[in-house]
């Protein structure tokens, strides 16, 4: 299943493209998660897992620790909400939404931190809110919990980040594949468009949901990772590696005289 449009966009890119993969909902669907992690290991590609603290079992935590130790810095682990519970009585689902103030959100953030640290040891200072939605109160809670990065969808409503770094995802794999008739051509076009829009100042993030993926996804993912791994214009990265890099870019840009 060739990614022909993406390949052409990469060939035409004027700058190198940094790409990261963020897989959400670790703690659910362990069998599919194992398949996903095996594929990334086979392809020698980095992957970041957004881990649901309350859903993380000790057996999975041990497996993740072992995989991280042997992956040579190709597995990142960070916090994905607390329990992935919807607290809204109306509107779109949200765990860290308008129904809860900063104090309530901070309580869950810290409880999640404690559980992840107890089970995983080191955890990257990154927070992905379930459903990619949160509020300004979430920013306050994350800063109070000494987290450094918020990761949401690229099109999410703007927030005053108050010193937090934003590492958004640009392409949702399952938006195009989790249907009775997956539209691989549309996924290819979306990836190509994201590359064409990239200017080197922001990495390109791809969001996965292992629980929604099936055999066809695995094969396509192998082919995508193979293309990206071998292309001279692409650098595959963990999210944590991008924290300092993005701050340096921002500092350089602010120092450029107008």
C-alpha positions in Angstrom: 0.0 0.0 0.0 2.3 2.8 -1.2 2.1 6.3 0.3 2.7 7.9 -3.1 1.5 11.4 -2.3 3.5 11.5 0.9 6.6 10.2 -0.8 6.3 12.9 -3.4 5.7 15.6 -0.8 8.8 14.5 1.1 10.9 14.5 -2.1 9.8 18.1 -2.7 10.2 19.3 0.9 12.5 22.3 1.2 13.4 21.6 4.8 13.9 18.5 6.9 10.8 17.1 8.6 10.7 15.9 12.1 7.9 13.4 12.8 6.7 11.9 16.0 4.0 9.2 16.6 1.7 9.5 19.7 -0.5 6.5 20.5 -3.3 7.2 22.9 -5.1 5.1 25.5 -2.3 2.8 26.7 -3.9 0.8 29.5 -6.7 -0.4 27.2 -6.6 -3.2 24.6 -3.2 -4.6 25.7 -3.1 -7.2 22.8 -3.4 -4.5 20.1 -0.9 -2.4 22.1 1.6 -5.2 22.0 1.2 -5.5 18.2 1.8 -1.8 17.8 4.9 -1.8 20.0 6.3 -4.9 18.2 5.9 -3.1 14.8 7.7 0.0 16.0 10.5 -2.2 17.4 10.8 -4.1 14.1 11.0 -0.8 12.2 13.5 0.7 14.8 11.1 3.7 15.1 10.3 5.8 18.2 6.8 5.8 19.6 5.2 7.8 22.5 2.5 6.3 24.5 -0.1 8.4 26.3 -0.8 6.2 29.3 -4.1 6.3 31.3 -2.9 6.2 34.9 -6.0 4.5 36.4 -6.2 1.9 33.6 -2.5 0.9 33.9 -2.1 -2.6 35.3 1.1 -3.8 36.9 1.7 -6.5 34.3 1.5 -3.9 31.5 3.7 -1.5 33.4 6.4 -4.1 33.8 6.3 -4.9 30.1 6.6 -1.2 29.2 9.5 -0.8 31.5 11.3 -3.7 29.9 10.6 -2.5 26.4 11.8 1.0 27.3 15.0 -0.4 28.7 15.8 -2.4 25.6 14.6 0.1 23.0 17.6 2.4 23.2 15.5 5.5 23.8 12.7 4.7 21.3 9.8 4.4 23.7 8.4 7.5 25.5 5.7 7.3 28.2 3.6 10.2 29.4 0.3 10.9 31.2 -3.1 10.6 29.4 -5.6 12.3 31.8 -6.4 10.2 34.9 -9.2 7.7 34.3 -10.4 8.8 30.8 -13.8 9.6 32.2 -16.3 12.1 30.8 -17.3 14.6 33.4 -19.5 16.8 31.1 -23.3 16.5 31.3 -23.8 18.2 27.9 -21.7 18.7 24.8 -18.6 16.9 23.8 -16.9 14.4 26.0 -14.1 15.8 28.2 -12.3 14.7 31.3 -10.5 18.0 31.8 -13.4 20.3 30.7 -15.4 23.3 31.8 -17.4 21.2 34.4 -14.3 21.1 36.6 -12.2 23.9 38.0 -8.4 24.0 38.2 -8.3 22.6 41.8 -10.4 19.6 40.8 -8.3 19.0 37.7 -5.0 19.4 39.6 -6.1 16.7 42.1 -6.5 14.2 39.2 -3.3 15.3 37.5 -1.3 14.7 40.6 -3.0 11.4 41.4 -2.2 10.3 37.9 1.4 11.4 38.2 1.9 9.5 41.5 0.4 6.3 40.0 2.5 6.4 36.8 5.7 7.1 38.8 5.0 4.3 41.1 4.4 1.8 38.3 6.8 3.2 35.6 9.4 5.1 37.4 10.5 7.9 35.0 7.7 9.5 33.1 8.1 12.3 30.5 6.7 15.7 31.6 4.0 15.7 29.0 0.2 15.7 29.3 -2.3 14.5 26.7 -5.9 15.2 27.7 -8.4 12.5 26.8 -10.3 13.3 23.6 -7.6 16.0 23.0 -9.8 18.5 24.9 -9.1 20.7 27.9 -9.5 24.2 29.3 -7.5 27.1 30.6 -8.0 25.7 34.0 -6.0 22.6 32.8 -3.1 24.8 31.9 -3.0 26.1 35.5 -3.2 22.6 36.9 -0.4 21.3 34.6 1.9 24.2 35.6 1.2 23.6 39.3 2.1 19.9 38.8 5.4 21.0 37.1 4.5 19.5 33.7 6.2 21.1 30.7 4.2 20.0 27.6 0.6 19.9 26.5 -0.2 17.7 23.5 -3.6 18.1 21.7 -4.9 18.3 18.2 -3.4 20.9 15.9 -6.9 22.4 15.4 -7.8 22.6 19.1 -9.0 25.9 20.5 -6.2 28.3 21.4 -5.2 28.5 25.1 -2.8 30.8 27.0 -0.1 28.3 27.7 1.7 30.4 30.3 5.1 28.8 29.7 3.9 25.3 28.7 5.1 24.0 25.3 2.5 22.7 22.8 3.3 19.6 20.8 0.2 19.0 18.7 -0.7 16.1 16.5 -1.6 17.0 12.9 -2.9 13.7 11.4 -5.3 11.3 13.1 -4.7 7.9 11.5 -7.9 6.4 12.7 -10.0 9.2 11.3 -9.4 7.7 7.9 -9.1 4.0 8.7 -11.6 3.2 11.4 -14.5 2.8 9.1 -16.1 -0.2 7.2 -14.2 1.0 4.1 -10.9 2.6 5.1 -9.8 5.5 2.9 -6.1 5.0 2.5 -5.9 7.5 -0.3 -7.3 10.2 2.0 -4.8 9.3 4.8 -2.0 9.5 2.2 -3.2 12.9 1.1 -3.5 14.2 4.7 0.0 13.1 5.5 1.3 14.8 2.3 -0.6 18.0 3.1 0.9 18.1 6.6 4.4 17.8 5.1 3.7 20.5 2.5 2.5 22.8 5.3 5.5 22.1 7.5 8.2 24.8 7.6 10.7 23.2 9.9 9.6 25.2 13.0 7.1 22.6 14.3 7.3 18.8 14.2 4.7 16.8 12.4 2.7 14.7 14.9 0.7 11.5 13.9 -1.9 10.3 16.4 -2.7 6.5 16.7 -5.3 4.7 18.7 -4.1 1.1 18.9 -7.5 -0.1 20.3 -9.2 0.8 17.0 -6.6 -0.7 14.7 -6.9 -4.0 12.8 -4.7 -6.1 10.5 -4.9 -3.7 7.5 -3.7 -0.9 9.8 -0.7 -2.9 10.9 0.5 -3.5 7.3 0.0 0.1 6.3 1.8 1.3 9.4 4.8 -0.9 8.6 4.9 0.6 5.1 4.6 4.2 6.4 7.4 3.6 9.0 9.6 2.1 6.3 9.1 5.1 4.1 9.8 7.6 6.8 12.8 5.7 8.3 14.5 5.5 4.9 13.8 9.0 3.7 16.7 11.4 3.9 14.4 14.4 4.7 12.8 12.8 7.7 13.9 12.6 11.3 11.8 10.4 13.6 11.8 11.6 17.2 10.3 11.1 20.6 8.2 13.9 22.0 10.5 14.4 25.0 13.5 15.0 22.6 11.6 17.9 21.1 11.0 19.9 24.3 14.4 21.6 24.4 14.6 21.7 20.6 11.4 23.7 20.2 12.4 26.1 22.9 15.7 26.8 21.2 13.9 27.5 17.9 11.5 29.9 19.7 14.4 31.6 21.3 16.2 32.0 18.0 13.2 33.4 16.3 12.5 35.9 19.1 16.1 37.1 18.8 15.8 37.8 15.1 15.5 41.6 14.6 12.5 42.8 12.6 
